[in-house]
Amino acid sequence: MASNLRKSKLESLLQGAIANFLIEHQNNFNISSIVLVDDVMVAPDLKSAQVWLGFSPSNVESDIANFKVIRKHVKNIHNYLFKKMPVRKLPRLELKLSNSENAFKMESFFDTLKSHDRDKNQTNTEGLKKDSTDGAS
């Protein structure tokens, strides 16, 4: 098993290198949208990696078409990574289409929950401070 630090470092290296490849080759693939490498998840044994791709602006039909074009070039991506990355063995890449719009909505939803929870905790701690000072009198 690989250490968690090694796995997370490999994930971030893969994400950056794949993004660079897609930026360099976007015109060759005739993709008009901006390609986003939303996430890279490497298996614990480092033998495979799921690469989540999104597009901006998002349109379901064009996203699927663009994704199919990129998926045809997965061997080119793998060869590029092999040349650019300082590793002996690369994980097998499995490309997945992410729904960036839904991810953004969920992220903002969780941010709202976190801020609401922070506000609630601040109110509770302020009430505790008042209670503890009232009891001391």
ZAVEX-475713 format. One record per residue: x, y, z of N, C-alpha, C in turn; residue in one letter; chain; residue number from 1. Coordinates in steps of 0.1 Angstrom, whole numbers, plus 5000, padded with zeros to 4 digits. Example, Ala and Ser with C-alpha at 12.3 -4.5 7.8 and 13.67 -1.06 7.14 Angstrom:
zado n_px 5132&n_py 4943&n_pz 5078&ca_px 5123&ca_py 4955&ca_pz 5078&c_px 5132&c_py 4967&c_pz 5078&r a&c A&k 1
zado n_px 5128&n_py 4978&n_pz 5071&ca_px 5137&ca_py 4989&ca_pz 5071&c_px 5129&c_py 5000&c_pz 5079&r s&c A&k 2
# end
This chain:
zado n_px 5008&n_py 4988&n_pz 5000&ca_px 5000&ca_py 5000&ca_pz 5000&c_px 5009&c_py 5013&c_pz 5000&r m&c A&k 1
zado n_px 5004&n_py 5022&n_pz 4993&ca_px 5011&ca_py 5035&ca_pz 4992&c_px 5007&c_py 5044&c_pz 5004&r a&c A&k 2
zado n_px 5016&n_py 5053&n_pz 5008&ca_px 5012&ca_py 5062&ca_pz 5018&c_px 5002&c_py 5072&c_pz 5013&r s&c A&k 3
zado n_px 4994&n_py 5078&n_pz 5022&ca_px 4984&ca_py 5088&ca_pz 5018&c_px 4991&c_py 5100&c_pz 5012&r n&c A&k 4
zado n_px 5002&n_py 5104&n_pz 5017&ca_px 5009&ca_py 5116&ca_pz 5012&c_px 5014&c_py 5113&c_pz 4997&r l&c A&k 5
zado n_px 5019&n_py 5102&n_pz 4995&ca_px 5024&ca_py 5098&ca_pz 4981&c_px 5012&c_py 5098&c_pz 4972&r r&c A&k 6
zado n_px 5001&n_py 5093&n_pz 4976&ca_px 4988&ca_py 5092&ca_pz 4968&c_px 4983&c_py 5106&c_pz 4965&r k&c A&k 7
zado n_px 4982&n_py 5114&n_pz 4975&ca_px 4977&ca_py 5128&ca_pz 4972&c_px 4987&c_py 5136&c_pz 4964&r s&c A&k 8
zado n_px 5000&n_py 5134&n_pz 4965&ca_px 5009&ca_py 5141&ca_pz 4957&c_px 5008&c_py 5136&c_pz 4942&r k&c A&k 9
zado n_px 5006&n_py 5124&n_pz 4940&ca_px 5004&ca_py 5118&ca_pz 4927&c_px 4991&c_py 5124&c_pz 4920&r l&c A&k 10
zado n_px 4981&n_py 5125&n_pz 4928&ca_px 4968&ca_py 5130&ca_pz 4924&c_px 4970&c_py 5144&c_pz 4919&r e&c A&k 11
zado n_px 4977&n_py 5153&n_pz 4927&ca_px 4978&ca_py 5167&ca_pz 4923&c_px 4987&c_py 5168&c_pz 4911&r s&c A&k 12
zado n_px 4998&n_py 5160&n_pz 4910&ca_px 5007&ca_py 5160&ca_pz 4898&c_px 4999&c_py 5156&c_pz 4886&r l&c A&k 13
zado n_px 4991&n_py 5145&n_pz 4887&ca_px 4983&ca_py 5141&ca_pz 4875&c_px 4973&c_py 5152&c_pz 4871&r l&c A&k 14
zado n_px 4967&n_py 5158&n_pz 4880&ca_px 4957&ca_py 5168&ca_pz 4877&c_px 4963&c_py 5180&c_pz 4870&r q&c A&k 15
zado n_px 4975&n_py 5184&n_pz 4874&ca_px 4981&ca_py 5195&ca_pz 4868&c_px 4986&c_py 5192&c_pz 4854&r g&c A&k 16
zado n_px 4992&n_py 5180&n_pz 4853&ca_px 4998&ca_py 5176&ca_pz 4840&c_px 4987&c_py 5173&c_pz 4829&r a&c A&k 17
zado n_px 4976&n_py 5167&n_pz 4834&ca_px 4965&ca_py 5165&ca_pz 4824&c_px 4959&c_py 5178&c_pz 4820&r i&c A&k 18
zado n_px 4958&n_py 5187&n_pz 4829&ca_px 4952&ca_py 5201&ca_pz 4826&c_px 4962&c_py 5207&c_pz 4816&r a&c A&k 19
zado n_px 4975&n_py 5206&n_pz 4818&ca_px 4984&ca_py 5212&ca_pz 4808&c_px 4983&c_py 5206&c_pz 4794&r n&c A&k 20
zado n_px 4981&n_py 5193&n_pz 4794&ca_px 4980&ca_py 5186&ca_pz 4781&c_px 4967&c_py 5191&c_pz 4774&r f&c A&k 21
zado n_px 4956&n_py 5192&n_pz 4781&ca_px 4943&ca_py 5196&ca_pz 4775&c_px 4944&c_py 5210&c_pz 4770&r l&c A&k 22
zado n_px 4951&n_py 5219&n_pz 4778&ca_px 4953&ca_py 5233&ca_pz 4773&c_px 4961&c_py 5233&c_pz 4760&r i&c A&k 23
zado n_px 4972&n_py 5225&n_pz 4760&ca_px 4980&ca_py 5225&ca_pz 4748&c_px 4973&c_py 5219&c_pz 4736&r e&c A&k 24
zado n_px 4964&n_py 5210&n_pz 4738&ca_px 4958&ca_py 5202&ca_pz 4726&c_px 4944&c_py 5206&c_pz 4724&r h&c A&k 25
zado n_px 4938&n_py 5215&n_pz 4731&ca_px 4924&ca_py 5218&ca_pz 4730&c_px 4920&c_py 5222&c_pz 4716&r q&c A&k 26
zado n_px 4929&n_py 5230&n_pz 4709&ca_px 4926&ca_py 5235&ca_pz 4695&c_px 4927&c_py 5223&c_pz 4686&r n&c A&k 27
zado n_px 4936&n_py 5214&n_pz 4688&ca_px 4937&ca_py 5202&ca_pz 4679&c_px 4925&c_py 5193&c_pz 4680&r n&c A&k 28
zado n_px 4918&n_py 5193&n_pz 4691&ca_px 4906&ca_py 5185&ca_pz 4693&c_px 4894&c_py 5192&c_pz 4689&r f&c A&k 29
zado n_px 4894&n_py 5204&n_pz 4685&ca_px 4883&ca_py 5212&ca_pz 4681&c_px 4872&c_py 5213&c_pz 4693&r n&c A&k 30
zado n_px 4877&n_py 5217&n_pz 4704&ca_px 4869&ca_py 5218&ca_pz 4716&c_px 4868&c_py 5233&c_pz 4719&r i&c A&k 31
zado n_px 4856&n_py 5238&n_pz 4718&ca_px 4854&ca_py 5253&ca_pz 4721&c_px 4852&c_py 5256&c_pz 4735&r s&c A&k 32
zado n_px 4848&n_py 5247&n_pz 4743&ca_px 4846&ca_py 5249&ca_pz 4758&c_px 4859&c_py 5249&c_pz 4765&r s&c A&k 33
zado n_px 4860&n_py 5254&n_pz 4777&ca_px 4872&ca_py 5253&ca_pz 4785&c_px 4871&c_py 5239&c_pz 4792&r i&c A&k 34
zado n_px 4881&n_py 5231&n_pz 4791&ca_px 4881&ca_py 5218&ca_pz 4798&c_px 4886&c_py 5220&c_pz 4812&r v&c A&k 35
zado n_px 4879&n_py 5214&n_pz 4821&ca_px 4883&ca_py 5215&ca_pz 4836&c_px 4886&c_py 5201&c_pz 4841&r l&c A&k 36
zado n_px 4897&n_py 5200&n_pz 4847&ca_px 4901&ca_py 5187&ca_pz 4854&c_px 4896&c_py 5189&c_pz 4868&r v&c A&k 37
zado n_px 4883&n_py 5184&n_pz 4870&ca_px 4877&ca_py 5187&ca_pz 4883&c_px 4884&c_py 5179&c_pz 4895&r d&c A&k 38
zado n_px 4887&n_py 5167&n_pz 4892&ca_px 4893&ca_py 5159&ca_pz 4903&c_px 4900&c_py 5147&c_pz 4897&r d&c A&k 39
zado n_px 4910&n_py 5142&n_pz 4905&ca_px 4917&ca_py 5130&ca_pz 4901&c_px 4918&c_py 5122&c_pz 4914&r v&c A&k 40
zado n_px 4913&n_py 5109&n_pz 4913&ca_px 4913&ca_py 5100&ca_pz 4924&c_px 4921&c_py 5088&c_pz 4921&r m&c A&k 41
zado n_px 4932&n_py 5086&n_pz 4927&ca_px 4941&ca_py 5075&ca_pz 4925&c_px 4937&c_py 5064&c_pz 4935&r v&c A&k 42
zado n_px 4937&n_py 5051&n_pz 4929&ca_px 4934&ca_py 5040&ca_pz 4938&c_px 4945&c_py 5038&c_pz 4948&r a&c A&k 43
zado n_px 4942&n_py 5032&n_pz 4960&ca_px 4952&ca_py 5030&ca_pz 4970&c_px 4965&c_py 5022&c_pz 4965&r p&c A&k 44
zado n_px 4963&n_py 5013&n_pz 4956&ca_px 4975&ca_py 5006&ca_pz 4951&c_px 4982&c_py 5013&c_pz 4939&r d&c A&k 45
zado n_px 4978&n_py 5025&n_pz 4936&ca_px 4984&ca_py 5034&ca_pz 4926&c_px 4984&c_py 5028&c_pz 4912&r l&c A&k 46
zado n_px 4975&n_py 5018&n_pz 4909&ca_px 4975&ca_py 5012&ca_pz 4896&c_px 4964&c_py 5018&c_pz 4887&r k&c A&k 47
zado n_px 4955&n_py 5026&n_pz 4892&ca_px 4945&ca_py 5032&ca_pz 4884&c_px 4941&c_py 5045&c_pz 4889&r s&c A&k 48
zado n_px 4936&n_py 5054&n_pz 4881&ca_px 4932&ca_py 5067&ca_pz 4885&c_px 4919&c_py 5071&c_pz 4877&r a&c A&k 49
zado n_px 4909&n_py 5077&n_pz 4885&ca_px 4897&ca_py 5082&ca_pz 4879&c_px 4900&c_py 5097&c_pz 4877&r q&c A&k 50
zado n_px 4898&n_py 5102&n_pz 4865&ca_px 4900&ca_py 5116&ca_pz 4861&c_px 4886&c_py 5122&c_pz 4858&r v&c A&k 51
zado n_px 4882&n_py 5131&n_pz 4866&ca_px 4868&ca_py 5137&ca_pz 4864&c_px 4870&c_py 5150&c_pz 4856&r w&c A&k 52
zado n_px 4864&n_py 5151&n_pz 4844&ca_px 4865&ca_py 5162&ca_pz 4835&c_px 4852&c_py 5169&c_pz 4834&r l&c A&k 53
zado n_px 4852&n_py 5182&n_pz 4834&ca_px 4841&ca_py 5191&ca_pz 4832&c_px 4844&c_py 5201&c_pz 4821&r g&c A&k 54
zado n_px 4833&n_py 5208&n_pz 4817&ca_px 4835&ca_py 5218&ca_pz 4807&c_px 4827&c_py 5231&c_pz 4811&r f&c A&k 55
zado n_px 4833&n_py 5242&n_pz 4807&ca_px 4827&ca_py 5255&ca_pz 4810&c_px 4827&c_py 5264&c_pz 4797&r s&c A&k 56
zado n_px 4816&n_py 5270&n_pz 4793&ca_px 4803&ca_py 5268&ca_pz 4798&c_px 4797&c_py 5255&c_pz 4796&r p&c A&k 57
zado n_px 4789&n_py 5250&n_pz 4804&ca_px 4784&ca_py 5237&ca_pz 4804&c_px 4771&c_py 5236&c_pz 4796&r s&c A&k 58
zado n_px 4771&n_py 5226&n_pz 4786&ca_px 4759&ca_py 5223&ca_pz 4778&c_px 4760&c_py 5208&c_pz 4777&r n&c A&k 59
zado n_px 4749&n_py 5201&n_pz 4780&ca_px 4749&ca_py 5186&ca_pz 4781&c_px 4754&c_py 5180&c_pz 4768&r v&c A&k 60
zado n_px 4748&n_py 5184&n_pz 4757&ca_px 4751&ca_py 5178&ca_pz 4744&c_px 4765&c_py 5180&c_pz 4740&r e&c A&k 61
zado n_px 4770&n_py 5192&n_pz 4741&ca_px 4784&ca_py 5195&ca_pz 4737&c_px 4794&c_py 5189&c_pz 4747&r s&c A&k 62
zado n_px 4790&n_py 5189&n_pz 4760&ca_px 4799&ca_py 5183&ca_pz 4770&c_px 4801&c_py 5168&c_pz 4767&r d&c A&k 63
zado n_px 4791&n_py 5161&n_pz 4763&ca_px 4792&ca_py 5147&ca_pz 4760&c_px 4801&c_py 5145&c_pz 4747&r i&c A&k 64
zado n_px 4798&n_py 5153&n_pz 4737&ca_px 4806&ca_py 5152&ca_pz 4725&c_px 4821&c_py 5155&c_pz 4727&r a&c A&k 65
zado n_px 4823&n_py 5166&n_pz 4735&ca_px 4837&ca_py 5170&ca_pz 4738&c_px 4844&c_py 5159&c_pz 4746&r n&c A&k 66
zado n_px 4837&n_py 5153&n_pz 4755&ca_px 4842&ca_py 5142&ca_pz 4764&c_px 4846&c_py 5130&c_pz 4755&r f&c A&k 67
zado n_px 4837&n_py 5127&n_pz 4746&ca_px 4840&ca_py 5115&ca_pz 4737&c_px 4853&c_py 5118&c_pz 4729&r k&c A&k 68
zado n_px 4855&n_py 5130&n_pz 4724&ca_px 4867&ca_py 5134&ca_pz 4717&c_px 4879&c_py 5132&c_pz 4726&r v&c A&k 69
zado n_px 4879&n_py 5137&n_pz 4738&ca_px 4890&ca_py 5136&ca_pz 4747&c_px 4893&c_py 5121&c_pz 4751&r i&c A&k 70
zado n_px 4882&n_py 5113&n_pz 4753&ca_px 4884&ca_py 5099&ca_pz 4756&c_px 4891&c_py 5091&c_pz 4745&r r&c A&k 71
zado n_px 4889&n_py 5095&n_pz 4733&ca_px 4896&ca_py 5089&ca_pz 4722&c_px 4911&c_py 5091&c_pz 4722&r k&c A&k 72
zado n_px 4915&n_py 5101&n_pz 4729&ca_px 4929&ca_py 5105&ca_pz 4730&c_px 4935&c_py 5101&c_pz 4744&r h&c A&k 73
zado n_px 4930&n_py 5092&n_pz 4751&ca_px 4935&ca_py 5088&ca_pz 4764&c_px 4949&c_py 5083&c_pz 4763&r v&c A&k 74
zado n_px 4952&n_py 5076&n_pz 4752&ca_px 4966&ca_py 5070&ca_pz 4751&c_px 4976&c_py 5082&c_pz 4749&r k&c A&k 75
zado n_px 4972&n_py 5092&n_pz 4741&ca_px 4980&ca_py 5104&ca_pz 4739&c_px 4983&c_py 5111&c_pz 4753&r n&c A&k 76
zado n_px 4972&n_py 5112&n_pz 4761&ca_px 4974&ca_py 5118&ca_pz 4774&c_px 4984&c_py 5109&c_pz 4783&r i&c A&k 77
zado n_px 4982&n_py 5096&n_pz 4782&ca_px 4991&ca_py 5087&ca_pz 4790&c_px 5005&c_py 5089&c_pz 4785&r h&c A&k 78
zado n_px 5008&n_py 5089&n_pz 4772&ca_px 5021&ca_py 5091&ca_pz 4767&c_px 5027&c_py 5104&c_pz 4771&r n&c A&k 79
zado n_px 5019&n_py 5115&n_pz 4771&ca_px 5023&ca_py 5128&ca_pz 4775&c_px 5027&c_py 5128&c_pz 4790&r y&c A&k 80
zado n_px 5019&n_py 5121&n_pz 4798&ca_px 5022&ca_py 5121&ca_pz 4813&c_px 5035&c_py 5113&c_pz 4815&r l&c A&k 81
zado n_px 5037&n_py 5102&n_pz 4808&ca_px 5049&ca_py 5094&ca_pz 4809&c_px 5061&c_py 5102&c_pz 4807&r f&c A&k 82
zado n_px 5061&n_py 5111&n_pz 4797&ca_px 5072&ca_py 5119&ca_pz 4793&c_px 5074&c_py 5130&c_pz 4804&r k&c A&k 83
zado n_px 5063&n_py 5136&n_pz 4809&ca_px 5064&ca_py 5148&ca_pz 4818&c_px 5066&c_py 5145&c_pz 4833&r k&c A&k 84
zado n_px 5061&n_py 5133&n_pz 4837&ca_px 5061&ca_py 5131&ca_pz 4851&c_px 5072&c_py 5122&c_pz 4856&r m&c A&k 85
zado n_px 5077&n_py 5125&n_pz 4868&ca_px 5089&ca_py 5118&ca_pz 4874&c_px 5085&c_py 5105&c_pz 4881&r p&c A&k 86
zado n_px 5078&n_py 5096&n_pz 4874&ca_px 5074&ca_py 5084&ca_pz 4880&c_px 5077&c_py 5072&c_pz 4870&r v&c A&k 87
zado n_px 5080&n_py 5060&n_pz 4876&ca_px 5083&ca_py 5049&ca_pz 4868&c_px 5071&c_py 5043&c_pz 4862&r r&c A&k 88
zado n_px 5060&n_py 5042&n_pz 4870&ca_px 5048&ca_py 5035&ca_pz 4865&c_px 5036&c_py 5046&c_pz 4867&r k&c A&k 89
zado n_px 5029&n_py 5047&n_pz 4856&ca_px 5017&ca_py 5056&ca_pz 4857&c_px 5004&c_py 5048&c_pz 4859&r l&c A&k 90
zado n_px 4995&n_py 5053&n_pz 4867&ca_px 4982&ca_py 5046&ca_pz 4868&c_px 4975&c_py 5046&c_pz 4855&r p&c A&k 91
zado n_px 4967&n_py 5036&n_pz 4853&ca_px 4958&ca_py 5035&ca_pz 4842&c_px 4947&c_py 5046&c_pz 4844&r r&c A&k 92
zado n_px 4945&n_py 5054&n_pz 4834&ca_px 4936&ca_py 5065&ca_pz 4835&c_px 4922&c_py 5061&c_pz 4830&r l&c A&k 93
zado n_px 4912&n_py 5064&n_pz 4839&ca_px 4898&ca_py 5062&ca_pz 4835&c_px 4891&c_py 5076&c_pz 4836&r e&c A&k 94
zado n_px 4888&n_py 5080&n_pz 4824&ca_px 4881&ca_py 5094&ca_pz 4823&c_px 4867&c_py 5093&c_pz 4826&r l&c A&k 95
zado n_px 4862&n_py 5102&n_pz 4834&ca_px 4848&ca_py 5103&ca_pz 4838&c_px 4843&c_py 5117&c_pz 4835&r k&c A&k 96
zado n_px 4831&n_py 5119&n_pz 4831&ca_px 4825&ca_py 5132&ca_pz 4828&c_px 4818&c_py 5136&c_pz 4841&r l&c A&k 97
zado n_px 4822&n_py 5148&n_pz 4846&ca_px 4816&ca_py 5153&ca_pz 4858&c_px 4806&c_py 5164&c_pz 4854&r s&c A&k 98
zado n_px 4796&n_py 5166&n_pz 4862&ca_px 4787&ca_py 5176&ca_pz 4860&c_px 4791&c_py 5189&c_pz 4868&r n&c A&k 99
zado n_px 4798&n_py 5198&n_pz 4861&ca_px 4804&ca_py 5209&ca_pz 4868&c_px 4793&c_py 5218&c_pz 4874&r s&c A&k 100
zado n_px 4782&n_py 5219&n_pz 4867&ca_px 4772&ca_py 5228&ca_pz 4872&c_px 4766&c_py 5223&c_pz 4885&r e&c A&k 101
zado n_px 4763&n_py 5210&n_pz 4886&ca_px 4758&ca_py 5204&ca_pz 4898&c_px 4769&c_py 5204&c_pz 4909&r n&c A&k 102
zado n_px 4781&n_py 5202&n_pz 4905&ca_px 4792&ca_py 5203&ca_pz 4915&c_px 4793&c_py 5217&c_pz 4921&r a&c A&k 103
zado n_px 4791&n_py 5227&n_pz 4913&ca_px 4791&ca_py 5241&ca_pz 4918&c_px 4780&c_py 5243&c_pz 4927&r f&c A&k 104
zado n_px 4768&n_py 5238&n_pz 4923&ca_px 4756&ca_py 5240&ca_pz 4932&c_px 4758&c_py 5233&c_pz 4945&r k&c A&k 105
zado n_px 4763&n_py 5221&n_pz 4945&ca_px 4765&ca_py 5214&ca_pz 4957&c_px 4776&c_py 5221&c_pz 4966&r m&c A&k 106
zado n_px 4786&n_py 5226&n_pz 4960&ca_px 4797&ca_py 5232&ca_pz 4967&c_px 4791&c_py 5245&c_pz 4974&r e&c A&k 107
zado n_px 4783&n_py 5253&n_pz 4967&ca_px 4778&ca_py 5265&ca_pz 4973&c_px 4768&c_py 5261&c_pz 4984&r s&c A&k 108
zado n_px 4761&n_py 5250&n_pz 4982&ca_px 4751&ca_py 5245&ca_pz 4992&c_px 4759&c_py 5242&c_pz 5005&r f&c A&k 109
zado n_px 4770&n_py 5235&n_pz 5004&ca_px 4778&ca_py 5231&ca_pz 5015&c_px 4784&c_py 5243&c_pz 5022&r f&c A&k 110
zado n_px 4789&n_py 5253&n_pz 5014&ca_px 4794&ca_py 5265&ca_pz 5019&c_px 4783&c_py 5272&c_pz 5027&r d&c A&k 111
zado n_px 4771&n_py 5273&n_pz 5023&ca_px 4760&ca_py 5279&ca_pz 5030&c_px 4758&c_py 5272&c_pz 5043&r t&c A&k 112
zado n_px 4758&n_py 5258&n_pz 5043&ca_px 4756&ca_py 5251&ca_pz 5055&c_px 4767&c_py 5253&c_pz 5065&r l&c A&k 113
zado n_px 4780&n_py 5254&n_pz 5060&ca_px 4791&ca_py 5257&ca_pz 5069&c_px 4790&c_py 5271&c_pz 5075&r k&c A&k 114
zado n_px 4786&n_py 5281&n_pz 5067&ca_px 4785&ca_py 5294&ca_pz 5073&c_px 4774&c_py 5295&c_pz 5083&r s&c A&k 115
zado n_px 4763&n_py 5288&n_pz 5080&ca_px 4751&ca_py 5287&ca_pz 5089&c_px 4755&c_py 5281&c_pz 5102&r h&c A&k 116
zado n_px 4763&n_py 5270&n_pz 5101&ca_px 4768&ca_py 5262&ca_pz 5113&c_px 4777&c_py 5271&c_pz 5121&r d&c A&k 117
zado n_px 4786&n_py 5279&n_pz 5114&ca_px 4795&ca_py 5287&ca_pz 5121&c_px 4788&c_py 5298&c_pz 5129&r r&c A&k 118
zado n_px 4778&n_py 5304&n_pz 5122&ca_px 4770&ca_py 5315&ca_pz 5129&c_px 4762&c_py 5309&c_pz 5141&r d&c A&k 119
zado n_px 4757&n_py 5297&n_pz 5140&ca_px 4750&ca_py 5291&ca_pz 5151&c_px 4759&c_py 5288&c_pz 5162&r k&c A&k 120
zado n_px 4771&n_py 5283&n_pz 5159&ca_px 4781&ca_py 5280&ca_pz 5170&c_px 4786&c_py 5293&c_pz 5177&r n&c A&k 121
zado n_px 4787&n_py 5304&n_pz 5169&ca_px 4791&ca_py 5317&ca_pz 5175&c_px 4780&c_py 5321&c_pz 5185&r q&c A&k 122
zado n_px 4768&n_py 5320&n_pz 5181&ca_px 4757&ca_py 5324&ca_pz 5189&c_px 4756&c_py 5316&c_pz 5202&r t&c A&k 123
zado n_px 4758&n_py 5303&n_pz 5201&ca_px 4758&ca_py 5294&ca_pz 5212&c_px 4770&c_py 5298&c_pz 5222&r n&c A&k 124
zado n_px 4782&n_py 5300&n_pz 5217&ca_px 4793&ca_py 5303&ca_pz 5226&c_px 4791&c_py 5317&c_pz 5232&r t&c A&k 125
zado n_px 4785&n_py 5326&n_pz 5225&ca_px 4783&ca_py 5339&ca_pz 5231&c_px 4772&c_py 5338&c_pz 5242&r e&c A&k 126
zado n_px 4762&n_py 5330&n_pz 5240&ca_px 4752&ca_py 5327&ca_pz 5251&c_px 4759&c_py 5320&c_pz 5263&r g&c A&k 127
zado n_px 4768&n_py 5311&n_pz 5260&ca_px 4775&ca_py 5305&ca_pz 5271&c_px 4783&c_py 5315&c_pz 5279&r l&c A&k 128
zado n_px 4790&n_py 5324&n_pz 5273&ca_px 4798&ca_py 5334&ca_pz 5279&c_px 4789&c_py 5342&c_pz 5288&r k&c A&k 129
zado n_px 4778&n_py 5347&n_pz 5283&ca_px 4768&ca_py 5355&ca_pz 5291&c_px 4764&c_py 5347&c_pz 5303&r k&c A&k 130
zado n_px 4760&n_py 5334&n_pz 5301&ca_px 4755&ca_py 5326&ca_pz 5312&c_px 4766&c_py 5324&c_pz 5323&r d&c A&k 131
zado n_px 4778&n_py 5322&n_pz 5319&ca_px 4789&ca_py 5319&ca_pz 5329&c_px 4792&c_py 5332&c_pz 5336&r s&c A&k 132
zado n_px 4791&n_py 5344&n_pz 5330&ca_px 4793&ca_py 5356&ca_pz 5337&c_px 4782&c_py 5360&c_pz 5346&r t&c A&k 133
zado n_px 4769&n_py 5356&n_pz 5342&ca_px 4758&ca_py 5359&ca_pz 5351&c_px 4758&c_py 5351&c_pz 5363&r d&c A&k 134
zado n_px 4763&n_py 5338&n_pz 5362&ca_px 4763&ca_py 5330&ca_pz 5374&c_px 4774&c_py 5334&c_pz 5384&r g&c A&k 135
zado n_px 4784&n_py 5341&n_pz 5379&ca_px 4795&ca_py 5345&ca_pz 5388&c_px 4791&c_py 5357&c_pz 5397&r a&c A&k 136
zado n_px 4780&n_py 5364&n_pz 5394&ca_px 4777&ca_py 5376&ca_pz 5401&c_px 4771&c_py 5373&c_pz 5415&r s&c A&k 137
# end
